[in-house]
Structures are given as structure tokens and as C-alpha cells.
Amino acid sequence: MATITVKNIPDDLYLALKQAAEANHRSVNREIIVRIEQPLR
């Protein structure tokens, strides 16, 4: 699998991702993957 580094994520966006991940019982990394996959599949 590939690794991607995303830099300069705004604090409010990271907080929203973190809250969504917690609500969905996922890591922030997994939350990002799910959210990228949805519109691409």
C-alpha cells in the first residue's frame, strides 16, 4: 500500500475529522480513507 502525507491541514478540519472518526469508531487515518473512497467508487 502507498503512504501519503498531507501537510498544513487546518485545525478546524482536523478537529472535524477527529470527531467524525470517534463517532464512527475509526482512527483518523481510516476515516480519511473512507471519505476518499466514497466519491471515487
N, C-alpha and C positions, 0 to 999 in steps of 0.2 A: 504494500500500500504506500501511497505517496504521503508526504508530510508537507503541510502548507503553514507558513507563519503569516499571520495578519497583524500588521502594526498599526498603531495610532487609532485603536478603537475608542470612540468617545465613551466617557464614563457612563453616561446615561444609557447608551446602547448595551454596554457590557452588563450593567445592572439589570436591564430588561431581559437579556439572555440568561443571566444567572437566576433570576426569579422564575422565568419560564422553565428552565432546567429543573429547578427544585419542585415546581408544581407538577412536572411530568416525570419526576423520579429518574432524571437522567443527569449525566455530567454535562458541563457546559460544552465540552467537545462534541458529545453525542447530540446535544440539542442543535448545535450548528450544522452538523452533518444532516440531521433530519430535515432542517429548514432549507438546506441547499437541495437535497434530494427531491422534495415535494414538487417544486415547479419544473424540475428537469425531467421527471419521469412521467 
